[in-house]
Amino acid sequence: MIIDRPYEEITIGEKASLSKNITDNDIRKFASITGDFNPIHIDDTFASKTIFKKRIAHGMLTSSLISAVLGTKLPGVNTLYLSQSLKFLAPCFIGDTLTATVQVIDKKDEKQILILKTVVTNQSNTEIVIGEAVVKKMKS
């Protein structure tokens, strides 16, 4: 369900999340879309010789779940993504279930700007990506 709420109804501390299982197909499609065919993402033999011992998902694939939360849940429709800081803390492997969570930490009423803490965790609740997003809530 996609949500569209007015800026005035959104409160500091409010959270929203979205979960997704990361598949081999997701990684291959992301590589195809972006052109990032780094073998750590798509070649089992290559990846087996790395520190991770197996293929990992693209960092930007894992962090793109944040965009999905922002555009569909909080703040929802009519959200303009202005900036995003990201820190990659741990790898995401094929089969991991990731949960992206955003939390409103500040509001700038004059321009209807929201600042959100962003976190992506795996099924073990390990933080994969952390950061901060700045968005503008547009009028419907």
BAKEKOL-692454 format. One record per atom (N, C-alpha, C): x, y, z; chain; atom name; residue in three letters. Coordinates in pm, 1 decimal. Layout:
[[X Y Z] "A" "CA" "ala"]
...
***
This chain:
[[83.8 -118.4 0.0] "A" "N" "met"]
[[0.0 0.0 0.0] "A" "CA" "met"]
[[88.3 124.8 0.0] "A" "C" "met"]
[[61.9 215.1 -89.7] "A" "N" "ile"]
[[136.9 339.9 -99.5] "A" "CA" "ile"]
[[61.0 448.0 -23.6] "A" "C" "ile"]
[[134.8 523.5 55.1] "A" "N" "ile"]
[[75.0 622.4 144.5] "A" "CA" "ile"]
[[107.5 763.0 96.6] "A" "C" "ile"]
[[13.1 853.5 112.3] "A" "N" "asp"]
[[34.5 995.8 86.4] "A" "CA" "asp"]
[[-26.6 1073.7 201.2] "A" "C" "asp"]
[[60.2 1127.9 287.1] "A" "N" "arg"]
[[12.9 1206.9 401.1] "A" "CA" "arg"]
[[67.2 1347.3 392.3] "A" "C" "arg"]
[[-8.8 1443.4 440.6] "A" "N" "pro"]
[[41.6 1580.9 443.3] "A" "CA" "pro"]
[[161.8 1593.2 538.2] "A" "C" "pro"]
[[250.7 1684.8 506.4] "A" "N" "tyr"]
[[368.8 1712.3 588.3] "A" "CA" "tyr"]
[[329.8 1736.3 734.4] "A" "C" "tyr"]
[[223.3 1810.6 755.7] "A" "N" "glu"]
[[182.7 1849.7 891.2] "A" "CA" "glu"]
[[148.0 1730.2 979.6] "A" "C" "glu"]
[[108.2 1618.5 921.2] "A" "N" "glu"]
[[70.6 1499.8 998.9] "A" "CA" "glu"]
[[190.2 1412.6 1037.3] "A" "C" "glu"]
[[304.7 1437.3 977.9] "A" "N" "ile"]
[[423.3 1355.4 1003.5] "A" "CA" "ile"]
[[492.9 1408.6 1128.3] "A" "C" "ile"]
[[525.9 1319.0 1221.1] "A" "N" "thr"]
[[581.8 1360.5 1348.8] "A" "CA" "thr"]
[[725.3 1309.9 1368.5] "A" "C" "thr"]
[[801.3 1387.8 1443.4] "A" "N" "ile"]
[[936.9 1346.4 1479.7] "A" "CA" "ile"]
[[926.1 1217.8 1561.9] "A" "C" "ile"]
[[1012.0 1122.2 1530.6] "A" "N" "gly"]
[[1011.3 992.4 1598.2] "A" "CA" "gly"]
[[937.6 884.5 1520.4] "A" "C" "gly"]
[[854.1 924.5 1427.4] "A" "N" "glu"]
[[777.4 828.8 1346.6] "A" "CA" "glu"]
[[871.6 742.3 1262.9] "A" "C" "glu"]
[[835.6 612.7 1248.2] "A" "N" "lys"]
[[917.0 517.3 1173.1] "A" "CA" "lys"]
[[832.3 441.7 1071.7] "A" "C" "lys"]
[[900.9 392.7 968.3] "A" "N" "ala"]
[[838.4 301.1 872.8] "A" "CA" "ala"]
[[947.3 209.0 818.8] "A" "C" "ala"]
[[906.6 87.7 779.6] "A" "N" "ser"]
[[1002.3 -12.6 731.9] "A" "CA" "ser"]
[[946.9 -88.2 612.8] "A" "C" "ser"]
[[1038.8 -152.6 543.0] "A" "N" "leu"]
[[1005.9 -239.2 430.5] "A" "CA" "leu"]
[[1110.5 -350.1 428.5] "A" "C" "leu"]
[[1067.5 -474.8 404.7] "A" "N" "ser"]
[[1160.0 -588.2 401.2] "A" "CA" "ser"]
[[1159.4 -654.2 264.3] "A" "C" "ser"]
[[1276.0 -710.1 228.0] "A" "N" "lys"]
[[1290.0 -779.7 101.0] "A" "CA" "lys"]
[[1398.6 -884.8 112.6] "A" "C" "lys"]
[[1370.5 -1002.8 56.3] "A" "N" "asn"]
[[1470.8 -1108.3 44.4] "A" "CA" "asn"]
[[1552.6 -1079.9 -81.1] "A" "C" "asn"]
[[1684.9 -1079.5 -67.8] "A" "N" "ile"]
[[1773.8 -1050.4 -179.8] "A" "CA" "ile"]
[[1809.2 -1180.6 -250.7] "A" "C" "ile"]
[[1778.1 -1186.5 -380.2] "A" "N" "thr"]
[[1798.7 -1307.9 -459.1] "A" "CA" "thr"]
[[1912.5 -1289.0 -559.8] "A" "C" "thr"]
[[1957.4 -1401.0 -614.4] "A" "N" "asp"]
[[2054.8 -1397.6 -723.3] "A" "CA" "asp"]
[[2000.0 -1314.4 -838.9] "A" "C" "asp"]
[[1873.3 -1332.3 -869.7] "A" "N" "asn"]
[[1809.4 -1257.6 -978.3] "A" "CA" "asn"]
[[1813.0 -1106.6 -952.3] "A" "C" "asn"]
[[1789.4 -1064.6 -828.3] "A" "N" "asp"]
[[1796.5 -921.8 -793.4] "A" "CA" "asp"]
[[1935.1 -865.9 -824.8] "A" "C" "asp"]
[[2038.0 -939.9 -784.5] "A" "N" "ile"]
[[2175.7 -894.5 -804.6] "A" "CA" "ile"]
[[2208.3 -887.1 -953.5] "A" "C" "ile"]
[[2168.1 -987.5 -1027.6] "A" "N" "arg"]
[[2195.9 -987.8 -1172.0] "A" "CA" "arg"]
[[2120.4 -876.4 -1245.0] "A" "C" "arg"]
[[1995.0 -852.7 -1206.5] "A" "N" "lys"]
[[1918.7 -743.1 -1267.3] "A" "CA" "lys"]
[[1981.5 -607.4 -1233.3] "A" "C" "lys"]
[[2023.8 -591.6 -1108.1] "A" "N" "phe"]
[[2086.2 -466.2 -1067.2] "A" "CA" "phe"]
[[2214.8 -443.9 -1146.0] "A" "C" "phe"]
[[2294.8 -548.9 -1163.6] "A" "N" "ala"]
[[2418.2 -538.3 -1242.3] "A" "CA" "ala"]
[[2385.5 -497.4 -1386.1] "A" "C" "ala"]
[[2281.8 -556.6 -1440.9] "A" "N" "ser"]
[[2242.1 -525.6 -1578.2] "A" "CA" "ser"]
[[2195.3 -381.4 -1591.7] "A" "C" "ser"]
[[2118.4 -334.6 -1496.5] "A" "N" "ile"]
[[2066.0 -197.7 -1500.3] "A" "CA" "ile"]
[[2178.2 -95.6 -1484.3] "A" "C" "ile"]
[[2270.2 -120.8 -1391.2] "A" "N" "thr"]
[[2374.2 -22.3 -1359.3] "A" "CA" "thr"]
[[2501.9 -39.3 -1439.9] "A" "C" "thr"]
[[2523.4 -158.9 -1495.5] "A" "N" "gly"]
[[2649.2 -186.2 -1564.5] "A" "CA" "gly"]
[[2760.5 -227.1 -1469.7] "A" "C" "gly"]
[[2728.6 -245.5 -1341.1] "A" "N" "asp"]
[[2829.1 -285.0 -1241.8] "A" "CA" "asp"]
[[2837.7 -437.3 -1237.0] "A" "C" "asp"]
[[2925.8 -492.0 -1319.9] "A" "N" "phe"]
[[2945.5 -636.7 -1326.6] "A" "CA" "phe"]
[[3070.3 -679.3 -1250.6] "A" "C" "phe"]
[[3103.3 -608.7 -1143.6] "A" "N" "asn"]
[[3215.3 -647.7 -1058.4] "A" "CA" "asn"]
[[3196.0 -794.8 -1022.7] "A" "C" "asn"]
[[3297.2 -879.7 -1043.6] "A" "N" "pro"]
[[3278.6 -1023.0 -1021.9] "A" "CA" "pro"]
[[3247.2 -1062.4 -877.6] "A" "C" "pro"]
[[3271.7 -974.9 -781.7] "A" "N" "ile"]
[[3234.5 -1008.5 -643.9] "A" "CA" "ile"]
[[3082.4 -1022.0 -630.0] "A" "C" "ile"]
[[3010.6 -962.3 -725.4] "A" "N" "his"]
[[2864.5 -968.1 -723.6] "A" "CA" "his"]
[[2808.3 -1081.9 -808.8] "A" "C" "his"]
[[2880.2 -1121.6 -915.0] "A" "N" "ile"]
[[2818.7 -1214.0 -1011.3] "A" "CA" "ile"]
[[2896.9 -1342.0 -1039.6] "A" "C" "ile"]
[[3017.4 -1356.4 -984.5] "A" "N" "asp"]
[[3101.6 -1472.6 -1015.9] "A" "CA" "asp"]
[[3136.1 -1548.6 -887.4] "A" "C" "asp"]
[[3076.0 -1667.5 -872.7] "A" "N" "asp"]
[[3097.2 -1748.1 -751.7] "A" "CA" "asp"]
[[3244.1 -1782.7 -729.1] "A" "C" "asp"]
[[3314.7 -1820.2 -835.5] "A" "N" "thr"]
[[3455.5 -1860.0 -822.4] "A" "CA" "thr"]
[[3540.3 -1742.7 -775.2] "A" "C" "thr"]
[[3521.3 -1627.6 -838.8] "A" "N" "phe"]
[[3594.3 -1507.9 -797.9] "A" "CA" "phe"]
[[3563.5 -1474.5 -651.7] "A" "C" "phe"]
[[3434.3 -1469.7 -617.6] "A" "N" "ala"]
[[3391.9 -1430.5 -482.6] "A" "CA" "ala"]
[[3444.4 -1526.3 -376.3] "A" "C" "ala"]
[[3462.1 -1653.2 -411.1] "A" "N" "ser"]
[[3510.3 -1751.7 -313.0] "A" "CA" "ser"]
[[3652.9 -1722.1 -266.8] "A" "C" "ser"]
[[3725.8 -1641.4 -342.0] "A" "N" "lys"]
[[3864.3 -1607.4 -308.0] "A" "CA" "lys"]
[[3875.3 -1472.6 -235.9] "A" "C" "lys"]
[[3762.1 -1410.1 -206.1] "A" "N" "thr"]
[[3762.0 -1280.4 -137.5] "A" "CA" "thr"]
[[3744.7 -1300.0 12.6] "A" "C" "thr"]
[[3752.2 -1192.3 87.4] "A" "N" "ile"]
[[3733.7 -1200.4 232.7] "A" "CA" "ile"]
[[3593.3 -1247.5 270.6] "A" "C" "ile"]
[[3496.5 -1230.4 179.0] "A" "N" "phe"]
[[3359.0 -1269.1 208.2] "A" "CA" "phe"]
[[3330.8 -1416.1 178.2] "A" "C" "phe"]
[[3414.7 -1480.1 94.4] "A" "N" "lys"]
[[3406.2 -1622.5 58.9] "A" "CA" "lys"]
[[3286.6 -1658.4 -28.7] "A" "C" "lys"]
[[3200.4 -1561.9 -54.0] "A" "N" "lys"]
[[3087.4 -1583.3 -144.0] "A" "CA" "lys"]
[[3041.4 -1449.3 -198.2] "A" "C" "lys"]
[[2953.5 -1454.5 -298.3] "A" "N" "arg"]
[[2905.9 -1332.3 -362.4] "A" "CA" "arg"]
[[2830.1 -1243.5 -266.2] "A" "C" "arg"]
[[2843.9 -1113.9 -289.3] "A" "N" "ile"]
[[2770.0 -1016.0 -210.0] "A" "CA" "ile"]
[[2686.6 -928.1 -302.5] "A" "C" "ile"]
[[2579.4 -874.2 -246.9] "A" "N" "ala"]
[[2495.2 -780.2 -320.9] "A" "CA" "ala"]
[[2566.3 -645.3 -330.9] "A" "C" "ala"]
[[2534.6 -571.7 -434.1] "A" "N" "his"]
[[2585.7 -435.2 -449.9] "A" "CA" "his"]
[[2540.0 -351.4 -329.8] "A" "C" "his"]
[[2630.2 -268.2 -278.6] "A" "N" "gly"]
[[2592.2 -179.3 -168.4] "A" "CA" "gly"]
[[2476.6 -88.4 -205.2] "A" "C" "gly"]
[[2477.1 -41.1 -329.2] "A" "N" "met"]
[[2369.6 48.8 -370.2] "A" "CA" "met"]
[[2236.8 -25.0 -386.9] "A" "C" "met"]
[[2241.1 -153.1 -416.2] "A" "N" "leu"]
[[2117.3 -232.5 -419.9] "A" "CA" "leu"]
[[2058.6 -238.4 -279.7] "A" "C" "leu"]
[[2140.5 -268.9 -182.0] "A" "N" "thr"]
[[2090.2 -279.6 -45.1] "A" "CA" "thr"]
[[2036.5 -145.1 4.2] "A" "C" "thr"]
[[2106.0 -37.8 -28.2] "A" "N" "ser"]
[[2062.4 93.4 19.5] "A" "CA" "ser"]
[[1942.5 147.4 -58.6] "A" "C" "ser"]
[[1917.2 93.1 -176.9] "A" "N" "ser"]
[[1802.5 141.2 -255.7] "A" "CA" "ser"]
[[1669.7 108.0 -188.8] "A" "C" "ser"]
[[1670.5 14.2 -96.1] "A" "N" "leu"]
[[1547.5 -15.0 -21.9] "A" "CA" "leu"]
[[1501.7 105.7 59.4] "A" "C" "leu"]
[[1597.4 190.2 98.3] "A" "N" "ile"]
[[1562.5 312.8 170.9] "A" "CA" "ile"]
[[1471.3 399.2 83.4] "A" "C" "ile"]
[[1506.8 413.1 -42.7] "A" "N" "ser"]
[[1425.7 492.2 -135.2] "A" "CA" "ser"]
[[1283.6 438.6 -145.0] "A" "C" "ser"]
[[1271.3 306.3 -144.1] "A" "N" "ala"]
[[1138.0 245.9 -151.3] "A" "CA" "ala"]
[[1052.5 284.5 -30.7] "A" "C" "ala"]
[[1112.4 285.6 88.3] "A" "N" "val"]
[[1037.1 325.3 208.1] "A" "CA" "val"]
[[996.6 472.0 197.4] "A" "C" "val"]
[[1092.5 556.2 159.0] "A" "N" "leu"]
[[1063.7 699.9 149.8] "A" "CA" "leu"]
[[952.2 729.8 50.8] "A" "C" "leu"]
[[951.4 661.1 -61.8] "A" "N" "gly"]
[[854.7 691.1 -166.6] "A" "CA" "gly"]
[[718.7 626.7 -151.2] "A" "C" "gly"]
[[710.1 524.6 -63.9] "A" "N" "thr"]
[[582.5 454.1 -52.3] "A" "CA" "thr"]
[[521.7 456.0 88.0] "A" "C" "thr"]
[[603.4 478.0 190.3] "A" "N" "lys"]
[[551.6 468.4 326.9] "A" "CA" "lys"]
[[571.4 594.4 410.4] "A" "C" "lys"]
[[694.6 640.6 419.8] "A" "N" "leu"]
[[724.0 756.9 505.2] "A" "CA" "leu"]
[[835.3 837.8 442.1] "A" "C" "leu"]
[[807.7 955.6 394.5] "A" "N" "pro"]
[[683.1 1028.9 394.7] "A" "CA" "pro"]
[[579.7 980.6 292.3] "A" "C" "pro"]
[[621.1 902.7 191.2] "A" "N" "gly"]
[[525.3 849.4 94.7] "A" "CA" "gly"]
[[525.5 924.3 -36.2] "A" "C" "gly"]
[[412.5 915.8 -105.5] "A" "N" "val"]
[[395.6 980.2 -235.8] "A" "CA" "val"]
[[427.8 1129.4 -223.5] "A" "C" "val"]
[[476.0 1187.9 -332.2] "A" "N" "asn"]
[[509.7 1330.4 -336.8] "A" "CA" "asn"]
[[628.5 1365.7 -247.8] "A" "C" "asn"]
[[723.6 1273.7 -239.1] "A" "N" "thr"]
[[846.5 1298.2 -165.1] "A" "CA" "thr"]
[[958.6 1322.0 -264.6] "A" "C" "thr"]
[[1031.1 1429.5 -246.6] "A" "N" "leu"]
[[1146.1 1462.6 -329.9] "A" "CA" "leu"]
[[1272.5 1432.7 -249.8] "A" "C" "leu"]
[[1352.0 1337.6 -297.3] "A" "N" "tyr"]
[[1476.2 1294.5 -232.0] "A" "CA" "tyr"]
[[1582.0 1401.0 -257.6] "A" "C" "tyr"]
[[1632.1 1467.2 -154.8] "A" "N" "leu"]
[[1730.5 1573.5 -171.8] "A" "CA" "leu"]
[[1873.5 1525.6 -148.4] "A" "C" "leu"]
[[1893.4 1442.5 -46.8] "A" "N" "ser"]
[[2028.4 1390.8 -21.1] "A" "CA" "ser"]
[[2020.8 1266.4 66.6] "A" "C" "ser"]
[[2133.0 1192.6 63.2] "A" "N" "gln"]
[[2141.9 1069.8 142.6] "A" "CA" "gln"]
[[2288.3 1044.7 174.7] "A" "C" "gln"]
[[2319.8 1028.8 302.3] "A" "N" "ser"]
[[2453.6 982.4 339.7] "A" "CA" "ser"]
[[2441.9 832.6 364.9] "A" "C" "ser"]
[[2548.9 760.2 333.5] "A" "N" "leu"]
[[2548.7 615.7 350.9] "A" "CA" "leu"]
[[2681.1 569.4 410.5] "A" "C" "leu"]
[[2673.0 475.5 501.7] "A" "N" "lys"]
[[2791.9 408.1 552.7] "A" "CA" "lys"]
[[2762.5 258.9 545.3] "A" "C" "lys"]
[[2846.6 187.0 470.6] "A" "N" "phe"]
[[2829.0 43.5 452.0] "A" "CA" "phe"]
[[2905.7 -30.4 561.0] "A" "C" "phe"]
[[2834.6 -106.3 643.6] "A" "N" "leu"]
[[2893.9 -168.3 761.6] "A" "CA" "leu"]
[[2918.0 -318.1 748.5] "A" "C" "leu"]
[[2837.0 -384.9 667.7] "A" "N" "ala"]
[[2847.2 -530.8 656.0] "A" "CA" "ala"]
[[2794.8 -572.3 519.5] "A" "C" "ala"]
[[2838.1 -689.2 471.9] "A" "N" "pro"]
[[2791.2 -735.5 341.1] "A" "CA" "pro"]
[[2650.0 -792.8 347.8] "A" "C" "pro"]
[[2586.7 -794.5 232.0] "A" "N" "cys"]
[[2458.9 -861.6 213.6] "A" "CA" "cys"]
[[2482.8 -977.9 119.0] "A" "C" "cys"]
[[2441.5 -1097.3 159.4] "A" "N" "phe"]
[[2459.2 -1217.8 79.7] "A" "CA" "phe"]
[[2326.8 -1259.1 15.4] "A" "C" "phe"]
[[2337.3 -1336.4 -90.9] "A" "N" "ile"]
[[2218.1 -1392.2 -154.2] "A" "CA" "ile"]
[[2140.0 -1470.6 -48.6] "A" "C" "ile"]
[[2011.0 -1445.9 -41.7] "A" "N" "gly"]
[[1925.6 -1512.5 55.8] "A" "CA" "gly"]
[[1900.8 -1432.0 181.5] "A" "C" "gly"]
[[1977.1 -1325.6 203.5] "A" "N" "asp"]
[[1952.9 -1240.4 320.0] "A" "CA" "asp"]
[[1819.8 -1167.8 303.8] "A" "C" "asp"]
[[1751.3 -1149.7 414.4] "A" "N" "thr"]
[[1631.0 -1067.8 416.3] "A" "CA" "thr"]
[[1667.1 -935.4 480.7] "A" "C" "thr"]
[[1655.5 -830.6 402.9] "A" "N" "leu"]
[[1690.5 -697.1 450.6] "A" "CA" "leu"]
[[1565.9 -619.5 489.1] "A" "C" "leu"]
[[1580.6 -537.7 592.0] "A" "N" "thr"]
[[1474.5 -446.7 633.1] "A" "CA" "thr"]
[[1531.2 -306.1 635.7] "A" "C" "thr"]
[[1471.8 -219.6 555.6] "A" "N" "ala"]
[[1508.2 -77.5 554.7] "A" "CA" "ala"]
[[1409.9 -4.4 644.3] "A" "C" "ala"]
[[1464.8 74.6 736.4] "A" "N" "thr"]
[[1382.2 151.0 829.4] "A" "CA" "thr"]
[[1423.7 296.3 823.0] "A" "C" "thr"]
[[1325.1 384.0 815.8] "A" "N" "val"]
[[1350.7 527.6 822.1] "A" "CA" "val"]
[[1277.7 583.1 943.8] "A" "C" "val"]
[[1340.9 681.5 1007.7] "A" "N" "gln"]
[[1281.0 745.4 1124.2] "A" "CA" "gln"]
[[1300.2 895.6 1113.6] "A" "C" "gln"]
[[1191.8 969.0 1131.0] "A" "N" "val"]
[[1197.6 1115.2 1125.9] "A" "CA" "val"]
[[1272.0 1164.1 1249.7] "A" "C" "val"]
[[1380.6 1240.0 1225.6] "A" "N" "ile"]
[[1457.8 1293.0 1338.5] "A" "CA" "ile"]
[[1452.0 1445.5 1348.0] "A" "C" "ile"]
[[1404.2 1510.5 1240.9] "A" "N" "asp"]
[[1391.1 1656.4 1245.1] "A" "CA" "asp"]
[[1297.7 1700.9 1132.7] "A" "C" "asp"]
[[1238.3 1817.8 1152.8] "A" "N" "lys"]
[[1150.9 1878.6 1052.4] "A" "CA" "lys"]
[[1190.2 2024.5 1036.3] "A" "C" "lys"]
[[1188.6 2072.4 913.3] "A" "N" "lys"]
[[1212.9 2213.1 881.8] "A" "CA" "lys"]
[[1085.2 2266.3 817.4] "A" "C" "lys"]
[[997.2 2316.7 901.1] "A" "N" "asp"]
[[861.9 2351.2 858.0] "A" "CA" "asp"]
[[856.3 2452.1 744.0] "A" "C" "asp"]
[[945.2 2550.8 743.8] "A" "N" "glu"]
[[939.9 2657.1 643.9] "A" "CA" "glu"]
[[942.0 2602.2 500.6] "A" "C" "glu"]
[[1021.9 2496.6 478.1] "A" "N" "lys"]
[[1033.4 2440.5 342.5] "A" "CA" "lys"]
[[978.7 2298.1 333.1] "A" "C" "lys"]
[[911.9 2252.9 438.3] "A" "N" "gln"]
[[856.0 2117.6 445.2] "A" "CA" "gln"]
[[963.0 2011.4 416.7] "A" "C" "gln"]
[[1074.6 2027.2 487.4] "A" "N" "ile"]
[[1188.6 1936.4 477.3] "A" "CA" "ile"]
[[1185.3 1841.5 596.7] "A" "C" "ile"]
[[1213.3 1714.7 568.6] "A" "N" "leu"]
[[1224.2 1613.4 673.9] "A" "CA" "leu"]
[[1364.6 1554.9 671.4] "A" "C" "leu"]
[[1420.9 1534.2 789.6] "A" "N" "ile"]
[[1550.0 1467.0 802.4] "A" "CA" "ile"]
[[1521.0 1333.3 869.2] "A" "C" "ile"]
[[1571.8 1226.4 807.9] "A" "N" "leu"]
[[1540.4 1091.1 854.6] "A" "CA" "leu"]
[[1666.9 1009.5 877.4] "A" "C" "leu"]
[[1669.0 939.7 988.1] "A" "N" "lys"]
[[1772.0 839.3 1012.9] "A" "CA" "lys"]
[[1735.6 719.3 926.1] "A" "C" "lys"]
[[1834.4 661.2 857.3] "A" "N" "thr"]
[[1808.1 547.6 769.9] "A" "CA" "thr"]
[[1897.2 430.6 810.7] "A" "C" "thr"]
[[1837.2 312.5 819.9] "A" "N" "val"]
[[1910.3 192.3 860.3] "A" "CA" "val"]
[[1859.2 74.4 777.6] "A" "C" "val"]
[[1953.7 -7.1 729.3] "A" "N" "val"]
[[1918.6 -132.9 664.8] "A" "CA" "val"]
[[1982.5 -243.6 747.2] "A" "C" "val"]
[[1899.8 -337.9 792.2] "A" "N" "thr"]
[[1947.9 -451.0 871.4] "A" "CA" "thr"]
[[1917.9 -581.4 798.4] "A" "C" "thr"]
[[1990.2 -687.0 837.7] "A" "N" "asn"]
[[1959.1 -818.6 781.5] "A" "CA" "asn"]
[[1872.9 -897.3 879.5] "A" "C" "asn"]
[[1847.8 -1024.5 846.8] "A" "N" "gln"]
[[1760.2 -1109.2 927.4] "A" "CA" "gln"]
[[1815.0 -1134.3 1068.2] "A" "C" "gln"]
[[1943.0 -1111.3 1089.9] "A" "N" "ser"]
[[2003.2 -1126.2 1223.4] "A" "CA" "ser"]
[[2006.6 -994.2 1297.9] "A" "C" "ser"]
[[1943.8 -892.4 1240.3] "A" "N" "asn"]
[[1940.3 -756.7 1295.1] "A" "CA" "asn"]
[[2077.5 -689.3 1292.8] "A" "C" "asn"]
[[2167.1 -739.4 1207.7] "A" "N" "thr"]
[[2296.8 -675.1 1187.0] "A" "CA" "thr"]
[[2276.5 -554.2 1096.5] "A" "C" "thr"]
[[2332.1 -440.5 1135.9] "A" "N" "glu"]
[[2322.1 -321.5 1051.4] "A" "CA" "glu"]
[[2412.5 -338.4 930.3] "A" "C" "glu"]
[[2353.2 -327.3 812.8] "A" "N" "ile"]
[[2424.0 -339.2 685.8] "A" "CA" "ile"]
[[2463.0 -200.2 634.7] "A" "C" "ile"]
[[2369.1 -108.2 642.3] "A" "N" "val"]
[[2387.8 29.0 595.5] "A" "CA" "val"]
[[2322.2 123.7 695.4] "A" "C" "val"]
[[2391.3 232.8 725.5] "A" "N" "ile"]
[[2330.9 339.4 806.5] "A" "CA" "ile"]
[[2351.5 471.5 733.8] "A" "C" "ile"]
[[2269.6 569.0 767.8] "A" "N" "gly"]
[[2286.1 699.9 707.0] "A" "CA" "gly"]
[[2176.6 795.7 747.4] "A" "C" "gly"]
[[2167.9 901.0 668.4] "A" "N" "glu"]
[[2068.2 1004.4 693.5] "A" "CA" "glu"]
[[2016.6 1055.5 560.0] "A" "C" "glu"]
[[1885.2 1069.7 551.3] "A" "N" "ala"]
[[1821.2 1121.2 430.2] "A" "CA" "ala"]
[[1760.0 1257.7 458.1] "A" "C" "ala"]
[[1762.6 1340.5 356.1] "A" "N" "val"]
[[1692.4 1467.8 360.1] "A" "CA" "val"]
[[1594.0 1466.8 243.5] "A" "C" "val"]
[[1467.0 1491.1 276.1] "A" "N" "val"]
[[1363.1 1489.8 174.1] "A" "CA" "val"]
[[1273.1 1611.7 189.1] "A" "C" "val"]
[[1206.8 1643.8 80.4] "A" "N" "lys"]
[[1106.3 1750.0 82.8] "A" "CA" "lys"]
[[972.5 1685.4 53.4] "A" "C" "lys"]
[[876.1 1713.0 136.1] "A" "N" "lys"]
[[741.0 1663.2 114.9] "A" "CA" "lys"]
[[666.1 1765.0 30.4] "A" "C" "lys"]
[[633.4 1724.7 -90.6] "A" "N" "met"]
[[562.3 1813.0 -182.9] "A" "CA" "met"]
[[411.5 1807.0 -153.2] "A" "C" "met"]
[[342.0 1909.0 -192.0] "A" "N" "lys"]
[[195.6 1910.9 -175.0] "A" "CA" "lys"]
[[130.9 1819.7 -277.5] "A" "C" "lys"]
[[23.2 1753.8 -236.5] "A" "N" "ser"]
[[-49.6 1663.6 -326.2] "A" "CA" "ser"]
[[-122.2 1741.0 -434.5] "A" "C" "ser"]
***
